[in-house]
Amino acid sequence: MTLAASFEIQYLQYLDPDGRLLDDALPEAARDTRHLKDLFKRMLFVRAFDGKAVALQRTGKLGTYASSLGHEATHVGIGASMQADDVFAPSYREYGAQFMRGVRPRDVLLYWGGDERGNDYADCRQDYAWSVPIATQCLHAAGAALAFRLRGQAQIAVGVCGDGGSSKADFYAAINSAGAYRLPLVLCVINNGWAISLPRSAQTGAQTLAQKGIAGGLYCLQADGNDLLAVLEAMRIAGERARNGEGGSVIEFVTYRLSDHTTADDARRYRDDAEVKAAWQHEPLLRLRRWLQVQDLWSEEEERAWLQECDAQVAAEVDAYLATPPQPVEAMFDYLYADPPTDLLAQRAAAIASERGR
């Protein structure tokens, strides 16, 4: 018997949980310390926003909300690695990436407040809307990448799904398309340990989630999603390959969901407290803060001052969200059909009459 093929999955990590360098060979991103400091501030802002959004939901001022607690390095790193004219296809919690691309916090709040105008981004208008259906956004990203290839454009498409999403047929179809057509596509699998209440161990028999891309002929890489340096380097490698015509990539970012799946979930029912407590020792802000402090690039005083700025910025965004007048009731009918069917027009008229009769 002869060997038909062999494969390997490389793992990227530069900072250990205590913020110490594991290798003297730092990635390219580490050379720009001013940029890293700015990204750390962005991560702090995301966490401040996230905490406020959860509080809004708990007080009845926001609908169900999907927290991004613990994902800050992965999300901010993905967004920071993209060019303005690229296309991003998110799932429903990548706020850090979207803030880097120009989405306003008030847009996030509008969306989770039940107002679809939150998806009408002021900037990055080529990006896709939030996708609650699992992994369908991977196909959207593949479609955008195909358009770039056919037009000879230099942009890339970046799609994001979770560990559970990597088990969906949509994900595999996107991989197959990217390989068959050599698409400039980067699929990011954010492995946060849990697909709602289903643990990673029960999700798939694959040793890594990154290796799923091998079946489609893609470049595959696993990175520590709590290490911003590793996230930036993984995205640099995949992005350069895509822009150089070398095809698509699958990157598995290993992180942890420190929150409930959404505010409608109670993870205490299925997750051991000791596991969550241990995960807090590996969280992304902790290790990057320690590394920056060792480099004399950050201090407790700076952080306190920045967090005050974050609170003020978040408060202004919350005020803008709460002050946004609601849409008229007929808006729910007006953006689906160019030529609405008769029964829908009747429902629209009934809704308007009911609203006026209140």
FENPEUR-V404146 format. One record per pair of residues at least 12 apart in sequence whose ideal C-beta (glycine too) atoms are under 10 Angstrom apart, sorted by the first residue. I is the first residue (numbers start at 1). J is the second residue. Records with the same first field share a line. If there is no record, write none. Layout:
I->J  J
This chain:
5->214
7->211  214  220
8->211  214  220
9->206  207  208  209  210  211  213  214  220  221  222  250  252
10->210  219  220  221  222  223  234  237
11->208  210  221  222  223  224  230  234  252  254
12->27  221  222  223  224  227  229  230  231  232  233  234  237  251  253
13->222  223  224  225  226  227  229  230  233  254
14->26  27  29  30  223  224  227  228  229  230  231  232  233  287  291
15->30  73  224  226  227  228  229  230  284  287  288  290  291
16->224  227  282  287  290  291
17->224  226  227  281  282  283  284  286  287  290
18->281  282  286  287  290  291
19->227  286  287  288  289  290  291  292  293  294  295
20->287  290  291  294
21->229  291  294
22->224  227  229  230
26->229  233
27->229  230  231  232  233  234  236  237
28->229  232  233  236  237
29->77  80  81  228  229  230  231  232  233  235  236
30->228  229  232  233  291  295
32->232
33->292  295  296  297
34->297
35->80  232
36->80  228  229  232  288  291  292  295  297  298
37->288  292  295  297  298  302
38->76  80
39->72  73  76  77  79  80  96  100  228  231  232  288
40->72  73  76  228  284  285  288  289  291  292  297  298  302  303  306
41->76  298  302  303  306  307  309  310
42->72  75  76  77  79  80  96  99  100  310
43->71  72  73  75  76  77  96  228  284  285  288  289
44->72  76  285  288  289  303  306  307  309  310
45->72  76  95  96  99  105  306  307  309  310  311  313  314
46->68  69  71  72  73  75  76  79  95  96  97  98  99  100  105  285  310
47->67  68  69  70  71  72  96  283  284  285  307  310
48->105  306  307  308  309  310  311  313  314  315
49->68  95  96  99  105  108  109  310  311  313  314  317  318
50->65  66  67  68  69  70  71  72  93  95  96  108  259  314
51->67  69  259  311  314
52->105  109  310  311  314  315  317  318
53->65  66  67  68  95  105  108  109  112  263  314  317  318  321
54->67  69  259  260  262  263
55->318
56->109  112  113  263  318  321  322
57->112  113  262  263  264
58->263
61->109  113  318  321  322
62->108  109  110  111  112  113  114  263  318  321  322
63->109  111  112  113  114  115  262  263  264
64->112  114  132  262  263  264  265
65->92  93  108  109  111  112  113  259  260  262  263  264
66->91  92  93  94  95  108  112  130  132  257  259  260  261  262  263  264  265
67->93  95  257  258  259  260  261  262  263  265
68->92  93  94  95  96  97  108  190  192  257  258  259
69->93  256  257  258  259  260  283
70->192  193  225  226  255  256  257  258  259  276  279  280  282  283  284  285
71->93  94  95  96  97  162  190  192  225  226  253  255  256  257  258  259  283  284
72->95  96  225  226  228  255  283  284  285  288
73->96  224  225  226  227  228  229  230  231  232  253  255  283  284  285  287  288
74->94  96  97  160  188  190  191  192  223  224  225  226  227  228  230  231  234  235  251  253  254  255  284
75->90  93  94  95  96  97  98  99  100  160  188  190  225  231  253  255  284
76->94  95  96  97  99  100  228  231  232  284
77->96  97  100  188  223  225  227  228  229  230  231  232  233  234  235  236  253  284
78->90  94  96  97  98  100  101  158  160  186  188  190  225  231  232  234  235  251  253
79->94  95  96  97  98  99  100  101  102  103  124  158  235
80->96  97  100  101  228  231  232  235
81->97  100  156  158  186  231  232  233  234  235  236  237  238  239
82->97  100  101  124  127  155  156  157  158  186  235  239
83->101  154  155  156  239  243
84->101  102  123  124  126  155
85->124  126  148  153  154  155  156
86->101  124  126  127  144  145  148  154  155  156  157  158  184  186  239  242  243
87->124  126  127  128  140  141  143  144  145  147  148  155  156  157  158  159  184  185
88->100  101  103  124  126  127  128  137  141  144  156  157  158  159  160
89->127  128  129  130  131  136  137  138  139  140  141  142  143  144  145  157  158  159  160  161  174  185  187  188
90->103  127  128  129  130  131  137  141  158  159  160  161  188
91->130  131  132  133  134  135  136  137  138  159  160  161  162  165  188  190
92->111  112  129  130  131  132  133  134  137  160  162  262
93->108  130  160  162  190  192  257  259  261  262
94->130  158  160  188  190
95->107  108  130
97->127  158  160  188
98->121  123  124  127  130
100->124
101->121  123  124  126  127  158
102->121  122  123  124  125  127
103->118  119  121  122  123  124  127  130
104->118  121  122  123  317  320  321
105->313  314  316  317  318  320  321
106->118  122  316  317  318  319  320  321  322  323  324
107->119  120  121  122  123  130  317  320  321
108->130  317  321
109->314  317  318  320  321  322  324
110->320  321  324
111->129  130
112->130  262  263  321
113->321  322  324  326
114->326  327
115->321  324  326  327  331
116->129  130  327  331  332  335
117->324  326  327  331
118->130  321  324
126->144  155  157
127->144  157  158
128->140  141  143  144  157  159
131->159  160  161  165  170
132->262
133->165  168  170
134->161  162  164  165  166  167  168  170  171  195  196
135->159  160  161  162  164  165  166  167  168  169  170  171  172  173  174  187  189
136->159  161  165  168  170  171  174
137->159  160  161  165  170  171  174  187
138->157  159  160  161  165  166  168  170  171  172  173  174  175  177  178  185  187  188  189
139->159  168  169  170  171  173  174  177
140->157  159  170  174
141->156  157  158  159  160  161  174  178  183  185  186  187  188  248
142->157  159  170  171  173  174  175  176  177  178  181  183  185  187  248
143->157  174  177  183  185
144->156  157  158  159  183  184  185
145->157  158  159  174  177  178  181  182  183  184  185  186  187  242  247  248
146->177  178  181  183  184  185
147->183
148->183  184  185  242  243
149->178  181  182  183  184  185  242  245  247
150->181  183
153->184
154->184  242  243  244  245
155->184  242  243
156->183  184  185  186  238  239  240  241  242  243  248  249
157->174  178  183  184  185  186  187  242  248
158->184  185  186  187  188  235  238  239  242  249  251
159->171  174  178  185  186  187  188  189  248
160->186  187  188  189  190  251  253
161->174  187  188  189  190  209
162->188  189  190  191  192  193  194  195  196  203  209  257  261
163->189  190  191  192  193  194  195  198  199  200  203  204  209  252  254  255  257
164->189  191  192  194  195  196  198  200  203  204  261
165->187  189  190  195  209
166->187  189  190  191  195  203  204  206  209  210  212  213  250  252
167->195  198  203  204  206  209  212
171->187  189  209  212  213  250
172->212  213  215  216
173->216
174->187  213  216  218  248  250
175->187  212  213  214  215  216  217  218  220  248  250
176->215  216  217  218
177->216  248
178->213  216  217  218  242  247  248  249  250
179->213  214  215  216  217  218  219  247  248
180->216  217
181->247  248
182->217  218  242  245  246  247  248
183->218  242  247  248
184->238  239  241  242  243  244  245  246  247  248  249
185->218  238  242  247  248  249  250
186->218  219  234  235  237  238  239  241  242  248  249  250  251
187->210  212  213  216  218  220  238  248  249  250  251  252
188->223  225  231  234  235  238  249  250  251  252  253
189->208  209  210  212  213  220  222  225  250  251  252  253  254
190->209  225  251  252  253  254  255  257
191->203  208  209  210  222  225  252  253  254  255  256  257
192->225  253  254  255  256  257  258  259  261  279
193->254  255  256  257  258  271  275  276  279
194->256  257  260  261  265  267  270  271  275
195->257  261
196->257  260  261  262  265  267  270
197->261  265  266  267  269  270  271
198->270
199->270  271  275
200->254
206->252
207->222
208->220  221  222  250  252  254
209->222  250  251  252  253  254
210->222  223  234  249  250  251  252  253  254
211->250  252
212->250  252
213->248  249  250  251  252
214->250
215->250
216->247  248  250
217->247  248
218->238  241  247  248  249  250  251
219->237  238  241  242  246  247  248  249  250  251
220->238  248  249  250  251  252
221->233  234  235  237  238  249  250  251  252  253
222->234  250  251  252  253  254
223->235  237  238  251  252  253  254  255
224->253  254  255  282  284  287
225->251  252  253  254  255  256  284
226->253  254  255  256  279  282  283  284  285  286  287  288
227->253  254  255  282  284  287  288  291
228->284  285  287  288  291
229->287  288  291
230->253  254
231->251  253  255  284
234->249  251  252  253
235->249  251  253
237->249  251
238->250  251
254->282
255->279  282  283  284
256->275  276  278  279  280  282  283  284
257->271  276  279
258->276  279  280  282  283
259->276
285->303
289->303
328->351  352  355
329->348  351  352  353  354  355  356
330->347  348  349  351  352  355
331->348
332->347  348  351
333->345  347  348  349  351  352
334->348
